[in-house]
Amino acid sequence: MAFTGFGKGDVISHTSLKTAPRGYSTDHPRIDLLRQDGIIGMVAHPPRAWLHTPKAAERVAEGWRTLRPLSAWLGEHVSP
């Protein structure tokens, strides 16, 4: 399952709960994310010449920055 609204990266999962997790309403705006037993945020970098240069570190770091909305959401809704 793929999710939108979290920057330019991809957010995917493999399996999900059949119902809403305890304590969450079934009409929560992000119930689909809350039902996942795990999610993956990633930015794909197809093989290119820049991967073998010092520019690679900055491009990879920029990929992580694009996933900040996901990290913020997880911090607000999933962290203890």
C-alpha positions in Angstrom: 0.0 0.0 0.0 1.3 3.5 -0.9 0.5 6.7 0.9 0.5 10.4 -0.2 0.9 13.7 1.5 4.4 13.1 2.9 6.7 15.0 0.5 8.4 13.7 -2.6 9.5 10.4 -1.2 7.5 7.2 -1.3 5.8 5.8 1.8 4.8 2.2 1.6 3.8 -0.7 3.9 3.4 -4.5 3.6 0.6 -5.5 6.0 -2.1 -3.8 7.9 -4.6 -4.4 10.7 -8.2 -5.2 9.7 -9.6 -2.6 12.1 -8.6 0.7 13.7 -6.0 0.4 16.4 -7.3 0.7 20.0 -7.9 4.3 20.9 -8.4 5.6 17.3 -11.6 6.4 15.5 -12.4 4.6 12.3 -12.9 8.0 10.6 -9.4 9.4 11.6 -8.0 11.3 8.6 -4.9 9.0 8.6 -6.6 5.8 9.6 -5.0 3.9 6.7 -1.5 4.8 8.1 -2.5 4.0 11.7 -3.6 0.5 10.6 -0.2 -0.4 9.3 2.0 -2.7 11.3 5.0 -1.0 9.8 5.8 1.6 7.2 8.8 2.5 5.0 9.7 5.9 3.8 12.2 6.1 0.9 13.5 8.1 -1.9 14.8 6.1 -4.8 18.0 7.0 -6.6 18.4 5.2 -9.9 22.1 4.4 -10.7 23.7 7.6 -12.0 27.2 9.0 -12.2 26.7 11.3 -9.3 26.4 8.4 -6.9 30.2 8.0 -7.2 30.9 11.6 -6.3 30.9 13.7 -3.2 27.5 15.1 -4.3 26.0 11.8 -3.3 25.9 12.6 0.4 24.0 15.8 -0.2 21.5 14.2 -2.6 20.8 11.4 -0.1 20.5 13.9 2.7 18.0 15.9 0.6 16.0 12.7 0.1 15.8 12.3 3.9 14.6 15.9 4.2 11.8 15.3 1.8 10.5 12.7 4.3 10.3 15.2 7.2 6.5 15.4 7.0 6.4 11.6 7.6 8.8 11.8 10.5 6.8 14.7 12.1 3.5 12.8 11.7 5.0 9.7 13.3 6.4 11.7 16.1 3.0 13.2 16.8 0.8 10.2 16.3 2.9 7.1 17.0 5.6 7.9 19.5 5.0 7.2 23.1 
